[in-house]
């Protein structure tokens, strides 16, 4: 069944016009009145709704909201990814796949070795683009909560805004590292069930100064194995490990 992000309040039996983006998508798919679709607002624990198309205009689509489904496909442990900005379309791919693998949020990292440097209006447009990529990935993979794409920051800026003392007691911080003695990510995951903040560098990795800064801020150095992965592959491999180790199906959400 076609799924569409509809970031407005949804209630049973309501009749409403869909936002422009969803309406355009429906028109491109050539759906007709009477067709049943799925809508999700993206709000926490918002689930998804079935809706029926009532009217197709030249620039609008009107629907009637039907029944609610209390269904979520989120990781039981939030994962907040801080990922070095990669070149060309690789960052789009990283955002898309990180969404599919369950990342709760993603902060593009302006690292010392980042090839792509963003600021001002260009940075704002890139963030809007990446947020749209995350929305499209949610529509495809079945997630009902859209990960937040935060503004791009340097590591120093992020650490200043998120000091370790503000973390919850169960929060764990980990940085992907090639340094000798780095522990397997699974060991960090075994230390608790709270949020995970995962830091990954760009092409060429974090600089020694950046990695030292991360360690001082409570990030545990972790390894994914003996091979050196590309900048866009490493955080996704880490998310896949998290998915495999912590994504145990839980009870269904209560009906709304």
N, C-alpha and C positions, 0 to 999 in steps of 0.2 A: 504494500500500500504506500503511495507517495506520502512523504513526510515534509512538513514545512515549519520553519521557525516563525512564531507569531508572538512577538514580545509585547503583548497587551493582555489585560485580565481576561480569562476565559471562564465561562460558567455555562452549565447545562441549559439548553434551549435558547441561548442567546443568539440573535442574528446580528452579524457584523460584517463590515468590509475589511478584507485582509490588508495588511501593510503592503506598500508598493512592491517590495522585493518578492514577497510570497506570491502576490498577484501576477507579477511578470513571469515567475517560474511556472505557475499553473497554466498561463496562456501559452508559454513555449511548449509545454507538454501536451497542449491541445486537449486538456480535460474538459468535460462537458457538464452542464447541470445534471444533478443526480449522482454524480461520482462522489464516492466517499474517500476522504483523505484523513491524515493524522496531523494534528497541530501540537506544538509544545511551546510554552512561553519562555522556558529557560530558567524560571525561578527555582530556588532550592526546594526539592521534594515536590515539585509541581506536577510530576507525572506527564501524561500525554492525553489528548482528547481526540476522539473521532469527530468529524464534521462532514456535512454534506453540502456540496456546491449548489446554491440556489440560482445564482445569476452570474453571467459572464458579460461584462461590458468591454468597451474598447480599452479602458485603462483601469478597470476595477473588477474585483471578484467578491461576490457576497455569499456568505455561508451561514448555515445553522449549526451551532455546536451541539453535538450529541453527548454520548456518555464519556465519563472520565475513566482512565486506567491508571491506577496507582502503581506505576512501573518505573523503576530507576535502574540504570546500568552503570552506576558510579563505583569506583574503588572504595572499599570500606575505610581505607586510610588515605586522606588527601595527599596528593603529591604536587608540590609547587616547584616548577622547573625554572631554573635560571640558566639560559643557554646562550653561548656565544653566537653572535649574528654571523651567519655563513653567507657566502657569495651567491649571486645569481638567484635561480629559483630554488636553491637548496633549502633556504629558510622557509619558503612556502611549504615544501615537502615535509620539513621538520614539524611545522605547526599542524599540518593536516594529520600526520601520523601520531604525533603526541596527543592530539585530541582523540583519535581512534583508540589509543592505548590508555586513556583515562586520566591524563594530566588535569589537575584542578585549575591551575593557572600557569602562565608562561611569561617570564620577564626576559625580553631580548637583552643580551649583555653586550655593552660597548667595551669589549676587551682591548687590551693593548695590541693584540695581534689580529684583531678583526679586520678583514679586508674592506667590508662595507661600513662606512662611517655615516651616521645619521644625526641630524639635528634640525630644529626648527620645523617649518612646514613639511619638509620631506619626511621627517620622522613621524609626524602626525598622520600623514597619508599612508605611510607604511604600516603603522599600527592599525589604522582602519581597515587596510587591506588584509592584514593577518587575522584580524577579528572576523572578517567576512569568511576567510578560509576556514576558521574554526567553526563558524555557524554551518557552512556547507558540509563539513566533515561530520558534525552532529546529525544533520539531516540524513546523511548516508549510513552512519554506523548505528543509529538508534539511541544515542545519548539524548537525554532530555535537559541536561544542565550544560550550558555552554561555558567552556573554560574562559577565564578572563585573560586577555592579552594586555599586560601592563605596559606603560611607557618604557622605552629603552633607557637603561642606566649603566653607568660604570659600576664596577664592583664596589668601589669606595662609596659611591652614592647609595647603592642598595644597602650596604652595611650600616651606613649612618641612619637610614630610615628604618632599618629593622635590626636594632641591637639585640644580641642574644638574650639579654635579661628580659626582653619583652616576649620571648617565646613561651608557650605553655610548657609545663613540666614534661609533657610527653613528646614534645617536638624533637625530631632528630635532624641534624644537618650533615650532609655528605657531599664531598667534592670528588669527581672522577679524576684519578691521579695515576701517573706512571711511576711515582716515587717508590723506591724499595720499602717494603714493610706495609704497604697499603693492604687493608683487610678486604675480603670479599664483601660485596654489597649485602649479601644475605645475612652476614653477621650483624650489620647495623639494623637491618629489618627485624632481626630476632630480639632486639633490645627493647621493643615496645610496639604499641599499636597506634601511636599518635601520628600527627602530620609529618611528612618527610619533605625537607627542602633539599633539592638536588641541584648541584652546581656543575656545569659542564662548559668547557672552553671552546673557542673557535678553531679554525684551521691553525695548526701549530700549537694548540693548547694554551692554557693560561701561562702568563709569564711567571718566572720565579717569584717576583714581588707580589703578584696577584695571588699565587697559591699560598705564599706565606701569610698574606693578609687574611685569606680564608681560614687557614688553620688557627690563627690567632682569634678568629671570631667563632670558633667552635665547630667548624666543619671537619668531619672525620674523613681522612683520605681513603678512598675505596677503589677497588679494581674490578674489572669485568672479565679478567682472564689474561692470558699471555700475549694476545694479539693487539696491535694498535688499530683502533677503529677510527673511521672518519668522523669529523666533527658533527655531521648530521646523523650518523649512525649510533654513536656512543650513547647519547641520552635516550634514544629509542630502545636500545638494547637494555638499558637500565630500567626503563618503564616496563618492558616485557618481563623482566625478572620480578619486579614488584607485582605485576599482574598475576604471574604464576604462583607467587608465594602468599599473597594476601587476599586475593579475590575469591574468597569462599562464599558461595551463595548464602544469603541470609533470608529471613522471613519476608514475606510480601508486605509492602507498605499498607497501612490502614486505608480503607476507602474514604474518599472525601465527601 
